[in-house]
């Protein structure tokens, strides 16, 4: 390491004297990976402002998980004092402990691994900065290290006594594995819940559908498209008909090199494996998510950020994302010791099942195997994208996905747009997103997440219908839990006492608002945001009037 004093110049030309300490951070193989410098104004009175400034830089690095520390590091190839372009007045390097001693002086330091992870580099930088820092800075950095060592860096932590039981129940029911101790080994979940599926006849080609269906589908590109009308005229088979129309618009058969007959057969098999007996998680919900996904893919910003393969993967993921859903949450399945929970180790149980079953159904019969004509590399890439998107719909990682999207997409994009506008050019922002596959992955995850829970952003009447359906499904789960002696995951969803407006307000406040604000900042979706505001006002009005139902009694 090196310690000394050097002179720097302000923009005004004035000379300032600074005390500098430069410490190398050892990386893989004992090699110096980068340097950390601590600067303070050279004066008799210790100035904590300089220390605070350095401390804030460290915190920024820690939470951004940057690999390289450039803003306060000297890029020098060796540690000779004369390799640094400074005017040294005094040097204290002879009084400092050796590098080897310093490396072992910090018990908390994580030693270099064979392949060093970025978080290890960050923690090593912080540990190095702590040494010989003022006690207030060292203690603050200890707190930073505690936070960085937690597993859920992106998820907010609810207080143990949250005032809103609806929010608490939603978080407990949707964002945890639901594992709660039973009074004995009461594993009661059985396959009887998986009701048999009716055999659906193969529909006609998209060019030969009945006029009443064709007329409805003419409006499928509009956000205000009424999926419940399509549900009614198709005898609760909206997914096949909407799928044929949407897949044709996005040239899915062309990309997959499969016939329309194969695509029809595949859509039929997938829809047959949705449970029509579920109040909410049925093929109408799948069709609704497919519609929202297609709408987002038609958005100029989204379309410019994704490739054709991404579009195909997104449409397939939306179609299969809840296939064979039993109408119960992951928490219920885990508490009940269901076969699926055991199979998937209580982790993303339903989402893992949806993807696995969809690929099993697809490959089982050549007549419906839409992947049979694409080469292995394309198939592997497409399959991975589909799996990633369906798994993103699991709510336990909700805040992680949203925060990564904001920090990796929205913030850099806003900064880049500001810069490009000042230079008179604004055409590179979307192109830059397309150049990075990780960014495309974040966009696809955010897109299907928003499509999956877009009900509060639909026109009011559609929003109300969806609210009634999801509430009924949760009521049925609570009834089942009470009958079987299972832990009640969401006690507020008791059909005799539940306030549907309160539950909708809590869901919107906790899950929807921030996510759609971020999605709107990226894609600019004023129609959705206006519907969200109108619907929220509807629920607030009902709640203020102490009404617990979907509408005022006078409106029923």
PyMOL commands that set and color helices and strands:
alter all, ss='L'
color gray80, all
select helices_A, chain A and resi 28-30+48-64+81-83+93-95+99-105+118-130+135-148+165-174+191-193+206-208+211-217+227-233+238-249+252-256+260-272+283-297+300-305+308-320+330-336+339-343+349-364+366-368+376-392+395-422+429-434+437-452+454-457+460-484+500-523+526-544+553-555
alter helices_A, ss='H'
color red, helices_A
select strands_A, chain A and resi 2-9+15-26+32-41
alter strands_A, ss='S'
color yellow, strands_A
deselect
rebuild
show_as cartoon
